[in-house]
Amino acid sequence: MQTTLPSYAVLSGGVGGAKLVLGLQRILLSGQLQVIANTGDDFEHLGLTICPDIDTLMYTLAGIAHPDNGWGLQNESWQFMAGMKKLGGETWFRLGDGDLATHVRRQQLLASGLGLSEVTAELSRALDVAVTICPMSDEPVRTIIETDEGALAFQDYFVRRKTEPAASAFHYSGSDQASASNAALAALENAASGAIIITPSNPWLSIDPIMSLSDIKNAINASPAPVIGISPIVGGRALKGPTAKLMGELGIEPSVLNIARHYRDVVDGLIIDNQDADQQNAIEAMGLTVKVCNTMMMNLSDKIKLAEDTVSFAASLRADKTT
Amino acid sequence: MQTTLPSYAVLSGGVGGAKLVLGLQRILLSGQLQVIANTGDDFEHLGLTICPDIDTLMYTLAGIAHPDNGWGLQNESWQFMAGMKKLGGETWFRLGDGDLATHVRRQQLLASGLGLSEVTAELSRALDVAVTICPMSDEPVRTIIETDEGALAFQDYFVRRKTEPAASAFHYSGSDQASASNAALAALENAASGAIIITPSNPWLSIDPIMSLSDIKNAINASPAPVIGISPIVGGRALKGPTAKLMGELGIEPSVLNIARHYRDVVDGLIIDNQDADQQNAIEAMGLTVKVCNTMMMNLSDKIKLAEDTVSFAASLRADKTT
C-alpha cells in the first residue's frame, strides 16, 4: 500500500517542455510536480533580468501564454516597444506591455535581495501557478553557442540572429562556479518516490544547461528514481525549434536513435513516437527501456495523454527496479 | 546693433512651467531657450529613476503630452499597470506602457554611466525636442514635505496621498551636497544676454528646490540679466495644483503680494495677472518692477502671448539696467 503519492521532478526548457508540464499538471496534485527550469537562456536586457523559460512555464501553467508564439502573453499590447523604438533603444527582443510587468517586478524583487527561486515562487503565487517552478540555479549560467559567426550569447543566437548561424558547440558559462538551487535539489530528492522526467525540450539548448550543473547531474545519477526522457525528434524532424537543424550542424543525423545516444548515460527509459517504433529494438539494445506512444502534443488531450503515458511508464520502471 | 540673439534660462517645474516654455519655444529659436528643470520630484520606483518634471517638459515640447492629466503621454495604454497589479507590485504611481519606455531607457542610459543631463539630452534628441532641458543637478536632490502625518517624500505626498496632509515645511534633501549641473550653470551664464525667467510653477515645490542649490542661487544673484517671475497665484487662487492650499497651510494668504514677498530677493520684475492689477503699486513699493497682463494659459495663443509679454518685459528691464 502506497502511503504518499509519488513526486516528479521535471527538467524543462520553454515551449515543448511547458506542454508536457501542462499535461502533468492536469493529472497530478500540485505537491507531486516540481519543474526544474533551464535558466541558460536568461539574460540581462534593458537593465532587466529576463528568464524566458521560467516565464513560458509560468504563463503556460497560469493559462495566459500566447497561444502560438511560444513566448509572451496572450492579448498583449506593444506601446512600450513603440516608445523604445522612438527613443533609439533596442527592440530586437520583443517585450509586450503586460509581459514587462513580470520583468520589472522580478528585477525589483531581485534587487531587494531575494534569490531567483524565491522571486519565481513569488511571481508564481501571484499568477496562481500551484506547480513549483525551480530555476536550475539562483546564480547566472549562460548558454553560449559557438557558431560560424563566432561565439553568441543565447538570445543573440536565438532571437536576434534567428538561429541562422551554424552552431558547432555549446558551453554553459558559469556552470562550473554555480550551484544548483536548493529548490531544484529538493525536487530531485522528492522525486525518489516517482520519477525524473526529461521533457522533449532541445537537449543541447534546454536540457544540457541544467545537466551542466554538477550537483544536479550527480543528484540525477544517484537517484533511486527512474529517469525518463521523451524524444524531441519524431520521424527525423523536430516538432518545433531548431533541434533538427542543430543536430545536422553538429554532424548528428536527427533521429530518435541519436537522441537515445545523447541521453543513454542519464536515462533509464526513453519515450519515442509511434512513427519511430521501428527504432525501438536498436534503442533497447543500448540498455534503455523504450515506450512507444504518441508524443506529438497538438492539443490539450495530447498533452494529458502523454503525461499519463509518462507517469505509467515511470510506474512500470519503478516496479522493474524493485523486482 | 545686436549681433547675437538674447538667450533665456527658464526655471521650471511640470505642468504650469511647461505651458510657458511651450509658448517661449514658439517665439524663440532653439538656441535661445534653455530650461532648468526641477528634479526634486524625482524618485526611484520599481527600480527606475522617474523624473516627472523633465518628462512633462519633454512630452509637452514634443507635442505628445497627455492633453489633460498634466503627466504622461497622450493615447496611452495600461497593460503594464494591470500586470503589475496582478503580480502584487505597487500601482499607486501610474506608469503608462509608452511612458515606461522613457523610464526604462533612462535607467539603462544612467546605468551605462551617463549623467542625468546627458541622458536628458539623449532622450530629448530622440523625441525631436530642440529646446535644451537641463536637470538642475545630475545628483539626487529630493523634496521632502513636513506634514501633519510626518515627513513625506514628494511623490508620497503628491500622488499617493494626493496632497491631503497639511504641509508645514519643506526641505530639499541632498541640496547641500549636490552641485548644479554644468548644463544649468551654462544656461544661466548664457542668459546674461536675455533674462532668467521663473515660470508660474509652484514656488515651494518646483522653484525652491532649484534655488536650494547654492551654485544656482549664486549664479542667479550674480547674473547681469534681469530675473523675472510670473505669479502662479491669480485672484487669490492657484490655476492648477496645490499652491494656494499650501500657502494657506503655511499661514500665508494666497495672493500675488505674498508671491512677490517670496521672490523679492531673487527677481527684478514680477508678472501678475490683470485680475491682480490693484496690487501693482504694493508690489512696486517692494522695489520690484511689475508687468500686468493675462497670465492664464488656457490655450496655445495664451501661452505664446504670455511668452511674448515675458520676453518684451525682459527687454524693457534690460534697457532699464543699461540706462
Chai-1 contact restraints between the chains, C-beta under 6 A:
chainA,res_idxA,chainB,res_idxB,connection_type,confidence,min_distance_angstrom,max_distance_angstrom,comment,restraint_id
A,L46,B,V104,contact,1.0,0.0,6.0,A-B,restraint_1
A,L46,B,Q108,contact,1.0,0.0,6.0,A-B,restraint_2
A,G47,B,Q107,contact,1.0,0.0,6.0,A-B,restraint_3
A,G47,B,Q108,contact,1.0,0.0,6.0,A-B,restraint_4
A,G47,B,A111,contact,1.0,0.0,6.0,A-B,restraint_5
A,S77,B,S77,contact,1.0,0.0,6.0,A-B,restraint_6
A,S77,B,Q79,contact,1.0,0.0,6.0,A-B,restraint_7
A,Q79,B,S77,contact,1.0,0.0,6.0,A-B,restraint_8
A,Q79,B,D97,contact,1.0,0.0,6.0,A-B,restraint_9
A,Q79,B,G98,contact,1.0,0.0,6.0,A-B,restraint_10
A,F80,B,D97,contact,1.0,0.0,6.0,A-B,restraint_11
A,F80,B,L100,contact,1.0,0.0,6.0,A-B,restraint_12
A,F80,B,A101,contact,1.0,0.0,6.0,A-B,restraint_13
A,G83,B,G98,contact,1.0,0.0,6.0,A-B,restraint_14
A,G83,B,A101,contact,1.0,0.0,6.0,A-B,restraint_15
A,M84,B,A101,contact,1.0,0.0,6.0,A-B,restraint_16
A,L87,B,A101,contact,1.0,0.0,6.0,A-B,restraint_17
A,L87,B,R105,contact,1.0,0.0,6.0,A-B,restraint_18
A,L87,B,A126,contact,1.0,0.0,6.0,A-B,restraint_19
A,G88,B,A126,contact,1.0,0.0,6.0,A-B,restraint_20
A,G89,B,R105,contact,1.0,0.0,6.0,A-B,restraint_21
A,D97,B,Q79,contact,1.0,0.0,6.0,A-B,restraint_22
A,D97,B,F80,contact,1.0,0.0,6.0,A-B,restraint_23
A,D97,B,D97,contact,1.0,0.0,6.0,A-B,restraint_24
A,G98,B,Q79,contact,1.0,0.0,6.0,A-B,restraint_25
A,G98,B,G83,contact,1.0,0.0,6.0,A-B,restraint_26
A,L100,B,F80,contact,1.0,0.0,6.0,A-B,restraint_27
A,A101,B,F80,contact,1.0,0.0,6.0,A-B,restraint_28
A,A101,B,G83,contact,1.0,0.0,6.0,A-B,restraint_29
A,A101,B,M84,contact,1.0,0.0,6.0,A-B,restraint_30
A,A101,B,L87,contact,1.0,0.0,6.0,A-B,restraint_31
A,V104,B,L46,contact,1.0,0.0,6.0,A-B,restraint_32
A,R105,B,L87,contact,1.0,0.0,6.0,A-B,restraint_33
A,R105,B,G89,contact,1.0,0.0,6.0,A-B,restraint_34
A,Q107,B,G47,contact,1.0,0.0,6.0,A-B,restraint_35
A,Q108,B,L46,contact,1.0,0.0,6.0,A-B,restraint_36
A,Q108,B,G47,contact,1.0,0.0,6.0,A-B,restraint_37
A,A111,B,G47,contact,1.0,0.0,6.0,A-B,restraint_38
A,A126,B,L87,contact,1.0,0.0,6.0,A-B,restraint_39
A,A126,B,G88,contact,1.0,0.0,6.0,A-B,restraint_40
